[in-house]
Amino acid sequence: MSRKRKTEMDENNYSEHSVGPLGVTRTIVTCKRCRIKKTKCDQKFPKCGRCARFGAECIGVDPATGRNIPRSYIVYLEERVKLLETQLRSAGIEPTTINKDPSGLTENDQSLTTSKDERPQCSSTNEEMPTLQVPTSTAGSAVHGTLKETAGISFGSLMRTAVSLQSDTKETANSIAMNPCASGSKRRDSEVDPTLLPTKEDAERFLEIYFAQSNSQLPILHREQFVIRYFEPVYGSLSPNVNLASKYTSINQKVVDSRIPPTQTWYSEYKKQLQTKLKETSGEISPEEVAETIQPPQRVKKALYFLNIVFAIASSVHLLQYKSETSAKFKTSALFHIDHVYGSSDRLESLQGLLLLTIYSLMRPATPGVWYVLGSALRLSSELGLHNENYLKNDEFDVFTMDMRRRLFWCVYSLDRQICFYLGRPFGIPESSISTELFSEMDDALIVQNSSVDDYSKSASGLSSYKSVSLAIIQVRKLQAEIQEILYYKAELPRKFPTLQEWKDDVHMRLENWKKIVPKTQRRMNCDFKVVFFTLNYHHTMLALYGFSMLNSKFAVNDYFQIFKSSRGIIECYKELLDSRTINYTWAGVHNLFMGGVSFLYALYHSSEVCSKTSLEEIQQISQDCAHILNSLRASCDAALPCLKIFEILTAAAIRLRFTKHIMKMQQGTSVLDELKVLEGAPRISNTFYDRLNSGLIPQFQSSQFEWFTDEIDLNRFFQHLYEASSSSLSSNFASQNMEPKTENSATPIDCFNKKDSSPVAFVSFPGTPEDVLALDSETFYTECQDQADSGAMYKMISQVPSEFIWEQFFATPP
């Protein structure tokens, strides 16, 4: 039966109703509930008739902002405006006579009203992204900052302020679908129609991508078995020279030679039925709708599930190259036949189907979510006893089935550890319960049924194999699991390590050894798997080892360098993946980039040693790359937008606070140099940047010479919040020490809104001798205890910001 989707009213079509008392027009759009249900919306206020009848909240999309707002919200605003107008009239002011001429605004007011319009629009290209520009003659010089300059404000304070300013990110993220910068579709897979069965040529291309990029990491499918069971009944024999992770070896032709005549394949019959029905309809119905009426025979329904879900994964591997509808349609087509896989008498086959669906759900928001599908796979794996080989009889399974059991268990293990490591969730199967050996590295062409080999895991061939990739991935997943258990779950250290530092040194050494032995050439991997994923896992694991955690509360100089190196490496890896348009797990990319970007800024902000060896040009480039990649993922992951906003404002604030002195020295113009010459002969009043700035001895540089990610309005608002929080904290510290700031002859704190260039400085100068100020700055407000508390809070904030959105979009969707 045709399921042609018709919409009674498009969201862009609206009617206008006059609101008498206010004299304004109200724009009305179809509510979201009626749009999803494909029913006509009567557009009543404060709720449409259908929402009122079912007691549901009537949600609409504001066409001006793209935000989801309750329809009653409009009524509330109207009543609010009426109340304010009444109050104005009671004060003797007529609202209709208020001067609306912008010429009456002050210079600062005009800058506030225009700067938002002058902000660059988001783009998918690097050239159009906002940049941090400095004179090229000095950009390469190292940045010499001092920890004293920022000792008064911890990075955790900056982070808390940035997060608090994004409290409305859920509403903003919901508007991505209407944002002109977001090119991807936000429709769930359940709303997407199935697609046509691809041609044999396209099918083989999808298989090549899947086996090289996905099955090489998680070898769910045995190549020859897949071809025999699922490809040949639909398409017939595999075409010559098709590379299914067999670039330097050959597929076992003795096994895969199909005996099904081309005219008897399902694809041949499918084409005949499709062409016949299209002629009958005279083109009035689309081919997709006609295809829905074609019922495949029972013998190919399992094959159609596996083929379509593999096509869906393959088209998601190159996420930025295909429209999201492409993979979603394949997934929808697969789900038509999933019951035949779930109900299969071969439980390993059912587990394969679940794992493939899990991989797809990791790449795209889907129903059901990853957590439900992976949970089902974990339970089935446990029921089959795949995690424990201690109680298996020697002859219980043949050698081929035994290797398949092992590879499927380690696929479940790898997925479980990957997700839990990213999102801080407990493992589905504890390490202590696992006794399963690793699967064989031999190529699938050599692993056959009815073999005389006793154990494939103990056999070696010396040939190239794509499973060298998956075995390397499993090893790093084991390291990640160990790090998470000890540093994040606070498990006991292994007895052979007297101290935490010795354990960390040992893990570091094992991670370095892993990096050395991972396959690095296509000949070794037997496919064109991208080795940058190894580098990305290396940096991510190293950052987890040295970065923020509940036990990593105090960082040494070497720790800061490790954090800086790993976070920079993460951003560079994703830059390479973005350039080749091969980012697949978008939620993991957002999580990694946010973690890496914030850690990168943290190391620069708190370590003078790191700053002294890093040029401002490098800081700018890496920060810009991170923001650009996050921006490119906005259409496919809801968490990208709030993470992007927080990172942008955090970058601008950190550079403004940490490197203002260095930037000032780079500004061209005689006024700055002359002022600095005067300062050379003047008595030294204070060594801290803030105290000298409050004293007026450091000239303000022109903001037009240094472009921030965010505009001055956002930055000023940020520092205003930070100033209020800092003032409250300072007052508490003074009260606890029976200290009160002097009120007579005390310096006036710098206003967060500078009258000349709106350059904010969020710090308060207190009276006293320079020595008193320095002591107060470095000891009272940024003690070691605060550093430890700051690290724990940073770990929670960095984890929670992307995880909340990622969980809702990818993981928590029920079946």
HELIX and SHEET records of a PDB file:
HELIX    1   1 LYS A   32  LYS A   37  1                                   6    
HELIX    2   2 GLY A   49  PHE A   54  1                                   6    
HELIX    3   3 ARG A   71  SER A   90  1                                  20    
HELIX    4   4 PRO A   95  THR A   97  5                                   3    
HELIX    5   5 PRO A  102  GLY A  104  5                                   3    
HELIX    6   6 GLU A  107  SER A  115  1                                   9    
HELIX    7   7 THR A  136  ALA A  139  1                                   4    
HELIX    8   8 LEU A  147  THR A  150  5                                   4    
HELIX    9   9 PHE A  155  SER A  164  1                                  10    
HELIX   10  10 THR A  169  ALA A  173  1                                   5    
HELIX   11  11 ILE A  176  MET A  178  5                                   3    
HELIX   12  12 ASP A  189  GLU A  191  5                                   3    
HELIX   13  13 LYS A  200  ILE A  209  1                                  10    
HELIX   14  14 TYR A  210  SER A  214  3                                   5    
HELIX   15  15 ARG A  223  PHE A  226  1                                   4    
HELIX   16  16 VAL A  227  PHE A  231  3                                   5    
HELIX   17  17 GLU A  232  TYR A  235  1                                   4    
HELIX   18  18 GLN A  253  VAL A  256  1                                   4    
HELIX   19  19 PRO A  262  GLN A  264  5                                   3    
HELIX   20  20 TRP A  266  THR A  281  1                                  16    
HELIX   21  21 PRO A  287  GLU A  292  1                                   6    
HELIX   22  22 GLN A  298  VAL A  300  5                                   3    
HELIX   23  23 LYS A  301  VAL A  317  1                                  17    
HELIX   24  24 SER A  324  LEU A  335  1                                  12    
HELIX   25  25 ILE A  338  TYR A  342  1                                   5    
HELIX   26  26 ARG A  347  MET A  363  1                                  17    
HELIX   27  27 VAL A  370  GLU A  383  1                                  14    
HELIX   28  28 VAL A  399  LEU A  423  1                                  25    
HELIX   29  29 GLU A  431  SER A  433  5                                   3    
HELIX   30  30 ASP A  444  LEU A  446  5                                   3    
HELIX   31  31 TYR A  456  LYS A  458  5                                   3    
HELIX   32  32 LYS A  467  ILE A  483  1                                  17    
HELIX   33  33 GLN A  484  TYR A  488  3                                   5    
HELIX   34  34 LEU A  500  ILE A  517  1                                  18    
HELIX   35  35 GLN A  522  MET A  525  1                                   4    
HELIX   36  36 VAL A  532  TYR A  546  1                                  15    
HELIX   37  37 VAL A  557  ASP A  579  1                                  23    
HELIX   38  38 THR A  586  HIS A  606  1                                  21    
HELIX   39  39 SER A  608  SER A  612  1                                   5    
HELIX   40  40 LEU A  616  SER A  632  1                                  17    
HELIX   41  41 ALA A  640  MET A  666  1                                  27    
HELIX   42  42 THR A  670  GLY A  681  1                                  12    
HELIX   43  43 PHE A  689  ASN A  694  1                                   6    
HELIX   44  44 SER A  703  GLN A  705  5                                   3    
HELIX   45  45 GLU A  712  SER A  736  1                                  25    
HELIX   46  46 PRO A  770  ALA A  775  1                                   6    
HELIX   47  47 LEU A  776  THR A  780  3                                   5    
HELIX   48  48 GLU A  784  ILE A  806  1                                  23    
HELIX   49  49 TRP A  807  PHE A  811  3                                   5    
SHEET    1   A 2 SER A  15  VAL A  19  0                                        
SHEET    2   A 2 VAL A  24  ILE A  28 -1                                        
SHEET    1   B 2 ILE A  59  VAL A  61  0                                        
SHEET    2   B 2 ASN A  68  PRO A  70 -1                                        
END                                                                             
